[in-house]
């Protein structure tokens, strides 16, 4: 009878121990593709593979994969979503995975997602926040780790290598000699009052892009302004402008400043400093590094804006191609990021807070039900831990009683033997 009671207590301890260790199963998410280099215009597949391993002392059941919920992020600028299993939906850089009621997967589970390479550049595919991998038939959530898949999208086979300009102008000043596509170096003379020049460049191929460096902060004497043209296939061609700022002849008479209308200040300028684009407008604003966390405000779509020849990501009014109003994501001197409205005609900048939407807000709202489920699970976990502690204490007490009774009975058994 005493031995039977001992085995009952031991079985209870093992059962509670199994419940506790079942929570330690680890799931690994591996994002992989056949080739990490893809040509623009081609389609390719990304495989999401989930494998689970039980912790030491666990049964295989504890690592059986059940439901799976997560968000997958990708660079929508250079790749686009094509197709995937029905439990995967979305687009524009975010895919939602909601495989609810899934069949048990004892060893692994995979999802194949098909993308199309859109344009040349680098891309990443990664999981957002903490994916939820559930143990099959139980509310336990496994510990999850995942990798980041990095892709290189090369130009398509028929991509243009035309990196030539069809027109080039500067203001103030003029080019010497007159512009010609085959001429790559020019002289420009500007008065002393000129601290920057505006470079206007038109490419022969509409898919080529232009960048300008050195057009601001002109010093007295010779300055070098470099106009770089990048073709669709990545071919680069540079045009060099040797801008000479003349010496000061006489101290100019400063006219009294006229106050600008409230909220406006003329003269928006852009310059690259330490790898960042800085805008000057009654203070300094930095083109925010958090742009990927923002989406286009209502009625706007993503575009590219050139400020003093510097390429800047912006949002333009949808279906209004000639609009002079753009939305920029900037960071002020206090380190706060937000939307700003830029008027290209008036050269003014204003804070723009209307209908601000952040991707993180959308994701957090969509995940609220999931996090509530996790909080409820944590409450059950605390209760199980308390119950386990009470069971251990009771087991130790019963074991002491058994040992004491065993010692008490032992002399009587010896007397019978004698």
Buried (B, 14 or more C-beta within 10 A) or exposed (E): EEEEEBEEBEEBBEEBBBBBBBBBBBBBBBBBBEEEEBBBBEEBBBBBBBBBBBBEEBEEBBBBBBBBBBBBBBBBBBBBBEEBEEBBEBEEBBBBBBBEEBEEBEEEBEBEBEBBBBBBBEBEBBBBEBBBBBBBEBBBBBBBEBEEBEBBBBBBEEBBBBBBBEEBEBEEBBBEEEBEEEEEEBBBBBEBEBEBBBBEBEBBBEBBBBBBBBBBEBEEEEBEBBBBBBBBBEBEBEBEBBBBBEEEEEEEEEEEEEEEEEEBBEEBBBBBEEEEBBBBBEEBBBBBEEBBEBBBBEBBEBBEBBBBBBBBBBBBBEEEEEEEBBBBBBBBEEEEBBBBBBBBEEBBBEEBEEEEEEBEEEBEEEBEEBEEBEEEBEEEBEEBEEEBEEBBEEBEEBBEEBEEEEEEEEEEEEEEEE
